[in-house]
Amino acid sequence: MPVYHTPVMQKEVVQFLRCRPGGIYVDGTVGGGGHAYEILRNSAPDGLLIGIDMDDDALDESKRRLELFKDRTILEKGNFAETDTILKGLNVHGVDGIILDLGVSSHQIETAVRGFSFTLDAKLDMRMDRSSDLSAYDVINSLAEKELENIIRDYGEEVMAGRIARAISARRSISPIKTTAELADITVHALPPPMRRGRIHPATRTFQAVRIYVNKELLNVYQAINRGIDMLNESGRFLVISFHSLEDRIVKNQFRSWEKGCICPSDFPICSCHRKPRLKVLTKKPLMPGNDEITSNPRARSARLRIAEKV
C-alpha cells in the first residue's frame, strides 16, 4: 500500500512531547497518523491521543493506521485553530502536549484531483477541507488584480508578484483559468527568462501563496498557539513543525511573546496590561532534521521544529 505521508522529525516529536502512560496529547494535524502512531505507542498502555484534521482523506487514513490503538484514540474533523473548542466539546480541559505539523501533506500534493500541485494537471482547488466554499479557482478568477498581487507577494514572497498578477488578469479576461497546468504556465511565462530557471520551479511561490490564502493558514497558526495555550496543563509542551519562513516567524514570535508576558510599550513606567508569562521557549533556534532523514525523505529538508513549555 502506498505511503500516505511520511512524517518528519518523528523521533524528536516523541522525545520532546515526553510521551508517558496516562498522558493526553493532541495531534492538531493528524494527517496519515504517522506522529500519532508513535505518540500512542510511547504512551502505552493508557495514553490518549486526540487527532484533529480538516481533511476527510486524512481522517480516513488515520482511522486505518491507528486501528491498533482505537480504544485510546479520538479523531475529530476540525481546524487546529479551534483546538480549545474541540477539546471542551469532548469534555477535555487539559492536555500534556500539542503537536502541529504544518503545511501540505504528501497525499494532498500527489493526488491530482486535489489541485495542489503544478506538476499534476487538475482543476484548481487547493482546499484542505473540501467542504469549504473558497477554492483556488475562486481566488484566481475573482479577486482584483491588486489583491492577487498582494497575496502572491505577501504569502509567496515572490518578487515578481506584480508581473504574475497582471498576466493572470490578462489571461482570465479571455476565459477563466481552470486548471493547475494553466496557472503554472501563466506564472512561468510572466517571469523574465533568466528567472524561469532555478533550484525550485518558478510557479512554487505563487502556488504556495494561493494555497495559504485559500486555507487561511497563517491566521490559523496564530490562533492555534494563542488558544491552544489555554488547554495545556502545567509543564505541557507545544511543538510546531513549519516548512517556510512565514509560518516559522509566526511561531517564533508568538512563543517569544508569551514567554515575555507583558506587551506594554517599552516607555511605560509600569505594566498596565497585566499579561503574565505563560510559556518557556525551549528552542532559541529551531531544530532541524538530520542528514539521514533528509536523504531518506527530501521533503524534510525545510522542516523547522520549535518547542515551548507551559509555565
Secondary structure, 3 states (H helix, E strand, C coil): CCCCCCCCCHHHHHHHHCCCCCCEEEECCCCCCHHHHHHHHHCCCCCEEEEEECCHHHHHHHHHHCHHHHHHEEEEECCHHHHHHHHHHCCCCCEEEEEEECCCCHHHHHCHHHCCCCCCCCECCCCCCCCCCCCHHHHHHHCCHHHHHHHHHHHHCCCCHHHHHHHHHHHHCCCCCCEHHHHHHHHHHHCCHHHHCCCCCCCHHHHHHHHHHHHCHHHHHHHHHHHHHHHEEEEEEEEEEECCHHHHHHHHHHHHHHHHCCCCCCCCCCCCCCCCCCEEECCCCCECCCHHHHHHCHHHHHCEEEEEEEC
